[in-house]
Amino acid sequence: DVRVPVEHLVGEENKGWDVAKYLLGHERTGIARLGKSKERVKFAKEMAHEMRANGKPLIDDPAFRLRVAQLETDIKALEITQFRVVSAYAKKEAGKPDPLSSALKIKGTELLQATTELAMDVGGPLAMPDWAQELEALSNEPELGPAWASEATKSYLFLRAASIYGGTNEIQKNILTKAVLGL
């Protein structure tokens, strides 16, 4: 038995899990971080003008352009879905999150990871982690490449966790299966 002072009660008594689910739905919607994915693709395209592959700017590589186009298409499609989910929240009551927030979380984190991988690939060998700054007291070596390249790798490594926080993507798939398919 838990006792909570009435002034600290959030929502109706004995409806805490409904409030938590509602808040988790909002969290999952935000985890998609579509603005960050758009920003990363734009930056990768800018850097691809400077980086070379087979003697030509990387931006001229048809495979690279196809990869960028696919990411931009996926981001736009997810952005439209996000608008639908957010506008649906205004019409729903607390405790009833839109199951599409789980789909947003899944695809959004996949896109976050794909865009960091793209940025790291644009950097090529220059994106190898350079920990000289972190170990500055031990080294006076200059950075091996542009700062953005090693930052791309750090983001890539950090955002592997994006598919875990906010509820793993596997759990989100289970939520979708229950809510949408009724299984």
C-alpha positions in Angstrom: 0.0 0.0 0.0 1.3 3.4 -1.0 0.2 6.6 0.5 0.6 9.8 -1.5 -0.4 13.3 -0.2 -3.3 14.5 -2.3 -1.4 17.5 -3.5 1.2 15.2 -5.1 -1.3 13.0 -6.8 -1.0 13.1 -10.6 -4.2 12.2 -12.4 -7.0 10.1 -10.8 -6.3 7.9 -7.9 -5.4 4.3 -9.0 -4.8 5.5 -12.6 -1.1 6.0 -12.4 -0.2 3.4 -15.0 -2.6 5.2 -17.5 -0.8 8.5 -16.9 2.6 6.7 -17.2 1.6 5.1 -20.6 0.4 8.5 -21.8 3.7 10.2 -20.9 5.6 7.3 -22.5 3.7 7.8 -25.7 4.9 11.4 -25.7 8.4 10.4 -24.9 8.5 7.9 -27.8 7.1 10.5 -30.2 10.0 12.9 -29.2 12.7 10.2 -29.4 12.3 10.1 -33.2 14.3 13.4 -33.3 13.5 14.0 -36.9 15.0 17.5 -36.9 18.4 16.0 -35.9 18.2 13.4 -38.6 17.4 16.1 -41.2 20.3 18.2 -40.0 22.7 15.2 -40.2 21.7 14.4 -43.8 22.1 18.0 -44.8 25.5 18.2 -43.2 26.6 14.9 -44.8 25.6 16.2 -48.2 27.6 19.4 -47.6 30.7 17.4 -46.5 30.2 15.0 -49.5 31.1 17.9 -51.8 34.5 18.1 -50.1 35.3 14.4 -49.7 36.5 12.4 -52.7 35.8 8.9 -53.9 37.5 7.5 -57.0 38.9 11.0 -57.7 35.5 12.7 -57.8 33.5 14.4 -55.1 31.5 11.9 -53.1 28.3 13.8 -53.8 28.6 12.7 -57.5 28.6 9.0 -56.6 25.2 7.6 -57.7 25.2 5.0 -54.8 25.7 7.8 -52.3 23.0 10.0 -53.9 20.6 7.0 -53.8 21.4 6.4 -50.1 20.8 10.1 -49.3 17.5 10.2 -51.3 16.2 7.1 -49.5 17.0 8.6 -46.1 15.4 11.9 -47.0 12.3 10.1 -48.2 12.1 8.0 -45.0 12.5 11.1 -42.9 9.8 13.0 -44.7 7.4 10.0 -44.4 8.1 9.7 -40.7 7.7 13.5 -40.3 4.2 13.2 -41.8 3.4 10.3 -39.5 4.7 12.4 -36.5 2.3 15.3 -37.4 -0.6 12.8 -37.5 0.3 11.4 -34.1 0.9 14.7 -32.4 -2.4 16.1 -33.8 -4.2 12.9 -32.6 -2.9 13.5 -29.0 -4.9 16.7 -28.8 -8.1 14.7 -29.4 -7.3 11.7 -27.0 -7.8 11.4 -23.3 -4.8 10.8 -21.0 -3.9 7.2 -20.6 -4.6 6.3 -24.2 -1.4 6.9 -26.1 -1.5 6.4 -29.9 0.2 3.1 -30.7 1.8 4.9 -33.7 4.1 6.5 -31.1 5.8 3.1 -30.9 6.2 3.0 -34.7 7.7 6.5 -34.5 10.2 5.4 -31.9 11.2 2.4 -33.9 11.6 4.1 -37.2 12.9 7.3 -35.7 15.8 5.6 -33.9 16.6 3.5 -37.0 16.9 6.8 -38.9 19.0 8.4 -36.2 21.4 5.5 -36.5 21.3 5.5 -40.3 22.1 9.2 -40.5 25.1 8.9 -38.0 26.3 6.0 -40.1 26.0 8.1 -43.3 28.0 11.0 -41.7 30.7 8.5 -40.5 30.9 6.9 -43.9 31.3 10.4 -45.5 34.3 10.9 -43.2 35.8 7.6 -44.3 39.1 6.8 -42.6 39.1 10.3 -41.2 36.2 9.3 -39.0 38.3 6.9 -37.0 38.0 7.9 -33.4 40.6 10.4 -32.4 40.8 10.6 -28.6 43.7 13.0 -28.6 41.6 15.8 -27.1 40.4 13.5 -24.3 44.0 12.4 -23.7 45.5 15.8 -24.3 47.8 15.6 -21.2 49.3 12.4 -22.8 49.6 13.6 -26.4 50.5 16.7 -28.3 49.5 15.2 -31.7 47.2 17.2 -33.9 43.8 15.7 -34.9 44.0 13.4 -37.8 41.1 14.9 -39.8 38.4 17.4 -39.5 36.7 17.6 -36.1 33.3 16.8 -37.6 34.5 13.4 -38.8 35.5 12.1 -35.4 32.4 13.7 -33.9 30.3 11.7 -36.4 31.9 8.5 -35.1 31.2 9.5 -31.5 27.5 10.2 -32.4 27.3 6.9 -34.3 28.6 5.0 -31.2 26.4 6.8 -28.7 23.2 6.5 -30.8 23.4 2.7 -30.9 21.7 3.1 -27.5 18.7 4.9 -29.1 17.0 1.6 -30.0 17.2 0.8 -26.2 16.2 3.9 -24.3 12.5 4.8 -24.1 11.7 1.1 -24.4 13.6 -1.2 -26.7 12.5 -1.4 -30.3 11.6 -5.0 -29.6 9.2 -4.0 -26.8 7.8 -1.3 -29.1 7.1 -4.0 -31.7 5.2 -6.0 -29.1 3.2 -3.0 -28.1 2.2 -2.4 -31.8 1.4 -6.1 -32.2 -1.0 -6.0 -29.2 -2.6 -2.6 -30.0 -2.9 -2.8 -33.8 -3.3 -6.6 -34.4 -4.9 -7.5 -31.1 -2.5 -10.4 -30.6 
